[in-house]
Amino acid sequence: MISYRPFYETLYKKNITEYNLIFKQGFSANTLHRIKKGEAISTKTLDALCYVLDCKVEDIIEFVKE
């Protein structure tokens, strides 16, 4: 299962809010809602998050064996 736990840790470390991602960086509220619910996002979105947050993929998602 893919977990977005690292995403929220990265936001906290970089002092970036969801508000900033939506209103200043142009991410849709639906994208952040999908992340919050643990639903799938596209690799294009993942790439954009890595670019904006200046981080690696593993700073956004992790694989958790069930």
N, C-alpha and C positions, 0 to 999 in steps of 0.2 A: 504494500500500500504506500502511496506517495503521501508524505506529510509536508505541510507548509510551515511547521513550527520554526524552522530557521529563518523564514521570511520575517516573522514578527520580531525575532531576536535581532535581525539585521536592521530593521526599521528603528528599533529601540537604541541600538548602538550608534546609529548614524543620526539619531534625533530627527527622524522624518516621520510625519504623520500620514495617515490615510487621506486626510483632507488635502495635504500637499500633493500626493500622488494624483488625486482626482482633479483638483482645481488648478494646480500649477504645472503638472507634468502631463495631463491629458489622458490619464487612464480612466476607463469607465467605472462607475460605481458597481456595475454588474460584475466586472472582472474581480474587484476586491470582495464582492459578495461570494463569488464562486470560490475564491481562495479561502475565505472564512469558513465556508461549508465543506471544504476539502474536495471540491469538485475539480474536474480537469480544466486546465488552461492550455492554450496553444503554445508551441515552441516559439512562435513569433512574440507572444506576450512575455514569455520567460526571457527571451533575448532582450526585449525592451526594458524589463525590470532590471536585468543585470547591468545594462548600459546606464540607466538612470541612477541606480544605487551604487554603481561602480563596484560590483562584486562578482563572485563566481556563482555558477548554478547551484553548487552545494550550500551557498549562503541563502538560498531561497527554498529549495526542496530537499527532501531526504527520503530514502527508501526505508520503510519500517516493515520487517517481516512479521506477518500475523501469526 
